[in-house]
Amino acid sequence: MARDLPHGRPEGSAEKRMISAGAAETFIRANTTLAAPPHVPEIRLHLADEAHDLWQRTEVELQELGLPPPFWAFAWAGGQGLARHLLDHPEYVRGKRVLDFATGSGLVAIAAAMAGASEVLAADTDPFSASACRLNMAANGVRFDIAGHDVVGDKVEADVVLAGDVFYDKALAARIIPWFQALAGRRIAVLVGDPGRAYLPRECLRRLAEYEVPVTHALEDAEVKRTIVWQFA
């Protein structure tokens, strides 16, 4: 399953399967284990690994079941690096309003809440993301709001926008880069964590920090990914 994930469905590009919050939570509990991502051991998430059926299924099999690729079930390197940066440098979000774009599991949103953000909104169009976020909030003793619609292009009422590992898809990158640039032009800090994805717009970015993030070989074809935290200039 995981081998195909980096090239999966872009944010907001496909129809969402209708599923109740209760059914989604039941599915997540049955297909994940509560565990700490290696680079942010302070945080616990419901994650899939080789022991779970979800890990074994291919993307085609999931599509046949009406399920989108489970981005929420894995702690991606970009998200881990960005979450680590917030926990180590809470001044980026402390007392500020934060939007975590394409939140997935809620990892970066949780880190922002733990770092003292005054408000956190986690946005993702995946129908399972909201339930994963609620379960992960409870596991970490934090609270934040959730948006399940496509927020690209919205006028963001935030001081900081966070995005972990979002430049893996050309079409998605083409949509979000001008939006991020517009937000930065309004003096909103736009921070991204990225492990060298193909569509990262380096010419628009200022490097803030670099991390060596342990990852699962089946996900990334590597044991460690050099992950950089950037800010849109």
MORAMO-V807428 format. One record per helix or strand of 2 or more residues. SS is the DSSP state (H for helix, E for strand). FROM is the first residue (numbers start at 1). TO is the last residue. If there is no record, write none. Layout:
BEGIN
SS|FROM|TO ; SS|FROM|TO
END
This chain:
BEGIN
H|2|7 ; H|21|31 ; E|33|36 ; E|44|47 ; H|53|56 ; H|59|64 ; H|71|73 ; H|77|88 ; H|90|92 ; E|97|101 ; H|107|114 ; E|119|123 ; H|129|140 ; E|145|147 ; E|160|164 ; H|170|185 ; E|189|194 ; H|202|204 ; E|205|214 ; H|217|220 ; E|224|232
END
